[in-house]
Amino acid sequence: MGLSKAQAIRQLESRGSVSNQQALVKKIEGVNVTPPIKRVIPGGKQLSSLSTEELTVAVYTWLRGCNIFTEARLSLSGNNANHKVKKNKVIDFDTNTKNAEWELRGKRWLSERIVDVLKTKNILSVEIKRDGIYSVVKTDGSFGPSSDDWHPYVELTPFKPPRF
């Protein structure tokens, strides 16, 4: 339960009177958090053998799995907790705009940026957030398709606007 009835009425009164009973009920219930969509990448062992153009098309296809998303993760490892990692911001996005950078420039543009980051040695995952693209790199030893923990997947957090 999100709020008490009195708190919800006070919040809604600040913008005007409560004219819709359903809006009040939704305000009291709170916002439902949408769970991320996780999809396993088929043929994950062959990712390292793909050319840059083929990998760009593949990443673009994976990003199209969700119409509008707020965050995304393309991970090559099933569990990053088993590794010593270093997380770096690789590409910086403009956060002053209304929409996310990939919504303005397109998912194909984003897939090209992701592939550039995926070509990094010992990369475990690429995280896409509103403020930029982050790379998670394994610091101890090497990581590749022959590793035991090589289980690539894509995780997208969809944006679903609240309904009243």
C-alpha positions in Angstrom: 0.0 0.0 0.0 1.5 3.3 -1.1 -0.3 6.1 0.9 -3.1 6.6 3.3 -6.3 8.1 2.0 -5.7 11.4 3.8 -2.2 11.7 2.4 -3.4 11.0 -1.1 -6.2 13.6 -0.9 -3.7 16.2 0.4 -1.3 15.5 -2.5 -4.1 15.7 -5.1 -5.6 18.8 -3.6 -2.4 20.7 -4.1 -2.9 20.4 -7.9 -6.7 20.9 -7.8 -9.7 19.2 -6.4 -10.2 15.4 -6.4 -12.6 15.0 -9.2 -12.0 11.4 -10.1 -12.5 8.6 -7.6 -10.4 6.2 -9.7 -7.4 8.6 -9.7 -7.6 8.7 -5.9 -7.7 4.9 -5.6 -4.7 4.6 -8.0 -2.8 7.2 -5.9 -3.4 5.2 -2.7 -2.4 1.9 -4.3 0.9 3.4 -5.4 2.9 2.9 -8.5 3.5 -0.7 -9.7 7.1 -1.3 -10.6 7.4 -3.1 -13.8 9.8 -6.1 -13.6 12.6 -6.3 -16.1 12.3 -8.5 -19.2 15.2 -11.0 -19.2 15.9 -12.9 -22.4 18.7 -15.5 -22.9 20.7 -14.9 -26.1 20.5 -18.0 -28.3 23.8 -19.3 -29.6 25.7 -17.3 -27.1 29.0 -19.2 -27.6 29.2 -17.9 -31.2 29.0 -14.2 -30.3 32.8 -13.8 -30.4 32.9 -15.1 -34.0 30.4 -12.5 -35.4 31.7 -9.6 -37.4 31.0 -6.0 -36.2 28.2 -5.6 -38.7 26.5 -8.9 -37.7 26.8 -8.1 -34.0 25.3 -4.7 -34.5 22.3 -6.2 -36.2 22.0 -8.8 -33.5 22.1 -6.2 -30.7 19.6 -4.0 -32.6 17.2 -7.0 -32.7 17.6 -7.6 -29.0 16.9 -4.0 -28.2 13.7 -4.1 -30.3 12.4 -6.7 -27.8 11.0 -3.9 -25.7 9.3 -0.9 -27.3 10.3 1.7 -24.8 12.8 0.9 -22.0 14.4 3.0 -19.2 17.4 0.8 -18.6 19.1 -2.1 -20.2 21.8 -4.6 -19.5 23.6 -6.9 -22.0 25.5 -9.4 -20.0 27.8 -12.2 -21.1 28.1 -13.6 -17.6 25.4 -15.4 -15.8 26.5 -14.0 -12.4 28.9 -11.0 -12.0 29.2 -11.6 -8.3 31.6 -14.5 -8.9 34.2 -12.1 -10.5 36.2 -9.1 -9.4 34.9 -6.4 -11.7 35.6 -2.8 -12.5 32.7 -0.6 -13.7 33.4 2.4 -15.9 31.3 5.0 -17.6 32.3 4.7 -21.3 29.8 7.0 -23.1 28.2 10.0 -21.5 24.6 10.9 -22.5 22.8 14.3 -22.2 20.4 14.0 -19.3 18.9 17.5 -19.8 16.6 16.3 -22.5 13.0 15.1 -22.0 13.6 11.7 -23.6 16.5 9.3 -23.3 19.4 9.7 -25.8 18.5 6.4 -27.6 15.0 7.6 -28.1 16.2 10.7 -29.8 19.0 9.1 -31.9 17.4 5.6 -32.3 18.1 2.1 -31.3 20.3 1.4 -34.2 22.6 4.2 -33.0 22.6 2.7 -29.5 23.4 -0.8 -30.9 26.4 0.6 -32.6 27.7 2.2 -29.4 27.0 -1.1 -27.5 29.0 -3.1 -30.0 31.9 -0.7 -29.7 31.9 -1.4 -25.9 31.4 -5.2 -26.4 34.7 -5.4 -28.3 36.5 -4.6 -25.1 38.7 -7.4 -23.7 37.4 -9.3 -20.7 34.0 -7.6 -20.8 31.3 -9.1 -18.6 28.4 -6.8 -19.3 27.3 -3.5 -20.8 24.8 -1.4 -18.8 22.7 1.3 -20.5 21.3 4.0 -18.2 19.8 7.4 -18.8 23.1 9.1 -18.1 25.4 6.9 -20.2 26.8 3.5 -21.1 28.8 1.6 -18.5 31.1 -1.3 -19.1 31.7 -4.0 -16.5 35.1 -5.6 -17.0 36.7 -8.5 -15.2 39.9 -7.5 -13.5 41.3 -10.9 -12.5 42.1 -13.3 -15.4 40.4 -13.6 -18.7 36.8 -14.1 -19.7 35.4 -15.4 -23.0 33.2 -18.0 -24.6 35.2 -20.9 -23.2 34.6 -19.7 -19.6 32.2 -21.8 -17.4 30.2 -18.7 -16.5 29.5 -17.7 -20.1 25.7 -17.3 -20.2 24.7 -14.2 -22.3 21.4 -12.5 -21.8 19.6 -9.2 -22.4 17.6 -7.5 -19.6 15.4 -4.5 -20.4 13.4 -2.5 -17.9 10.3 -1.4 -19.8 8.6 2.0 -19.3 4.9 1.7 -18.7 3.3 5.1 -17.9 0.9 5.1 -14.9 -2.8 4.8 -15.8 -5.5 6.6 -13.9 
